[in-house]
Amino acid sequence: MAALWKGTSMSQQCQEYYDPDPSMLELVFAPVVKWIARSDKDIIDATMGELAKLFPDKIAADQSKAKILKYHVVKTPRSVYKTLPNCEPCWPLQRSPINNFYMAGDFMKEKYLTSMEGAVLSGKLCAKAIVQDCEELALKSKDVGKAAALVQ
């Protein structure tokens, strides 16, 4: 769902809607099963309620603060992954079984599966794995250097 807001401090994203005051916000509802049959009004009301909890200074569920100027609800039943029990071991880790090969993306094991937030978190976890491995390699190199010095 995408909504155009008036009175919020969120960043402007689309040139076609440029105005010095409004901002644009896009949201994804998951799991889709709970929302696909609901009316657009139900989805908008739920969205406003949730956003009012997150941004109480800027947004009220009744739109007495920020106001929706334009919205469009898109329902795509198969666009969001559904997590199933016991599938967690199937998600790959950022540190692969291949030496010095690391991966990041929304398809990796992290807590925000298949989302932009998940991809960012996966990148951070990947960087952390690389740093850990570099630090471990540096410690091993120092130990090897010390052992070689003792032998001489």
Beta strands, then each sheet from edge to edge (+ up, - down):
strand 1: 2-6
strand 2: 23-26
strand 3: 67-72
sheet 1: 2+ 1- 3+
end
